[in-house]
Amino acid sequence: MNFSYGRASRFTIFGASHAAEIGVTIEGLPAGTVIDRERLQAFLERRAPGRDELSTSRREPDLVEFTAGVSACDEEGAEAKTVCADGGPLRAVIRNMDVRSGDYEAFRHTPRPGHADFAAMMQSGTTELPPGGGVFSGRMTAPLCIAGGIALQLLEPQNISVRAWPVMIGGETEEEQMRLAVARARDEGDSVGGIIQCEASGVPAGIGEPMFGGIENRIAGIVFGIPAVKGIEFGAGFAAASMRGSDHNDPFFVEEGRVKTRSNHAGGILGGITTGMPLVFRAAVKPTPSIAKEQDSVDMRSLTETKIRVGGRHDPCIVFRAVPVMEAAMACALLDAMMLRESA
Ligand SMILES: Cc1cc2nc3c(=O)[nH]c(=O)nc-3n(C[C@H](O)[C@H](O)[C@H](O)COP(=O)(O)O)c2cc1C
């Protein structure tokens, strides 16, 4: 199983939803890299569960502790505002505090439709599920946000910023209507999905590679690592398929000595390499699989058909919590690609 991403700035995620901790090891951060803890914590807070009535009621502080890779002067100061990387692998952990494994007892041998349960049982050859979704849980995106939050801080001095927002939820595109769609689904014991748009500005032209090392490949590789993502498109994406070349091509012009394009249907990427225009992707997030409505499933011990109603605490919609995760994914992919170019 691959829990690692990146070549020049490489990170590995570890832990599980109901384990003692989750975390990330990050390699490739230059010695002396300063990490602003408060801003990192504020970034994680945007993803954390239990902060909104439309999110799961699991309540986790998601406090980041650095357990290796910071210079001695920082170690004593858990309260310190910044930590300084020592150049070795940086290890950051989050303790799981609000674990209720009993919630999963009722369907320990009965895979939830839409979740990874059945496929994971087939892969591991067992008929038993790990509580809380184990390594398939959305909770694994908290350590991704640690890596991403740090990457965002490293990109900032290069004037690169990343921003994501929901553009559709449950068929609605206005924020209030999106929230109502989630509340309606929740009240009916159901869930909804949606689309998140993510943009990075300030990315210089010329970053990336053709074919398999392209920027699209790298961003898609990390975005598909986010549970519940079922699609990604760059720039005009699928709409490009029904456009004419004369409409889709982005015409070039010069502004203050820089070559730009008048439109950005390419989403800032041509030939797998950045054009200097904003990088734009949209990701499709499916409706949360764990729903209270009765569904058909199978008891895997006896292979008898049965009914399942998923109890416990779940997000009626993953989109809002996945917004910062998309920013983290974009930032990690960009930082790695930029560091690769520097080391070439
Ligand atoms: C931030 C976040 C929160 C999630 N919360 C839940 C949840 O509460 N209940 C659930 O069934 N799935 C949740 N998921 C999605 C599942 O982890 C995911 O659908 C499952 O592992 C199957 O993977 P796949 O959808 O990528 O195939 C969440 C995903 C993310 C990114």
The ligand as an SDF file (V2000), in Angstrom:
LIG
                    3D

 31 33  0  0  0  0  0  0  0  0999 V2000
  -12.8340   15.0050    4.8800 C   0  0  0  0  0  0  0  0  0  0  0  0
  -13.5200   13.6980    4.6010 C   0  0  0  0  0  0  0  0  0  0  0  0
  -14.5060   13.2380    5.4650 C   0  0  0  0  0  0  0  0  0  0  0  0
  -15.1680   12.0380    5.2210 C   0  0  0  0  0  0  0  0  0  0  0  0
  -16.1470   11.6500    6.0940 N   0  0  0  0  0  0  0  0  0  0  0  0
  -16.8180   10.4930    5.8630 C   0  0  0  0  0  0  0  0  0  0  0  0
  -17.8380   10.0600    6.7510 C   0  0  0  0  0  0  0  0  0  0  0  0
  -18.1630   10.7350    7.7420 O   0  0  0  0  0  0  0  0  0  0  0  0
  -18.4710    8.8920    6.4730 N   0  0  0  0  0  0  0  0  0  0  0  0
  -18.1570    8.1340    5.3680 C   0  0  0  0  0  0  0  0  0  0  0  0
  -18.7630    7.0920    5.1590 O   0  0  0  0  0  0  0  0  0  0  0  0
  -17.1980    8.5320    4.5110 N   0  0  0  0  0  0  0  0  0  0  0  0
  -16.5150    9.6670    4.7250 C   0  0  0  0  0  0  0  0  0  0  0  0
  -15.5240   10.0550    3.8500 N   0  0  0  0  0  0  0  0  0  0  0  0
  -15.3290    9.2860    2.6040 C   0  0  0  0  0  0  0  0  0  0  0  0
  -14.7800    7.8930    2.7670 C   0  0  0  0  0  0  0  0  0  0  0  0
  -13.5760    7.8970    3.4990 O   0  0  0  0  0  0  0  0  0  0  0  0
  -14.5770    7.2680    1.3690 C   0  0  0  0  0  0  0  0  0  0  0  0
  -15.7200    7.4150    0.5950 O   0  0  0  0  0  0  0  0  0  0  0  0
  -14.2560    5.7810    1.4690 C   0  0  0  0  0  0  0  0  0  0  0  0
  -13.0120    5.5960    2.0940 O   0  0  0  0  0  0  0  0  0  0  0  0
  -14.1950    5.0750    0.1000 C   0  0  0  0  0  0  0  0  0  0  0  0
  -13.2140    5.6480   -0.7080 O   0  0  0  0  0  0  0  0  0  0  0  0
  -13.5890    6.2210   -2.1570 P   0  0  0  0  0  0  0  0  0  0  0  0
  -14.8640    7.0040   -1.9680 O   0  0  0  0  0  0  0  0  0  0  0  0
  -12.4410    7.1120   -2.5240 O   0  0  0  0  0  0  0  0  0  0  0  0
  -13.7670    5.0580   -3.0610 O   0  0  0  0  0  0  0  0  0  0  0  0
  -14.8460   11.2590    4.0800 C   0  0  0  0  0  0  0  0  0  0  0  0
  -13.8360   11.7200    3.2080 C   0  0  0  0  0  0  0  0  0  0  0  0
  -13.1890   12.9320    3.4530 C   0  0  0  0  0  0  0  0  0  0  0  0
  -12.1540   13.4180    2.4880 C   0  0  0  0  0  0  0  0  0  0  0  0
  1  2  1  0
  2  3  1  0
  2 30  2  0
  3  4  2  0
  4  5  1  0
  4 28  1  0
  5  6  2  0
  6  7  1  0
  6 13  1  0
  7  8  2  0
  7  9  1  0
  9 10  1  0
 10 11  2  0
 10 12  1  0
 12 13  2  0
 13 14  1  0
 14 15  1  0
 14 28  1  0
 15 16  1  0
 16 17  1  0
 16 18  1  0
 18 19  1  0
 18 20  1  0
 20 21  1  0
 20 22  1  0
 22 23  1  0
 23 24  1  0
 24 25  2  0
 24 26  1  0
 24 27  1  0
 28 29  2  0
 29 30  1  0
 30 31  1  0
M  END
$$$$
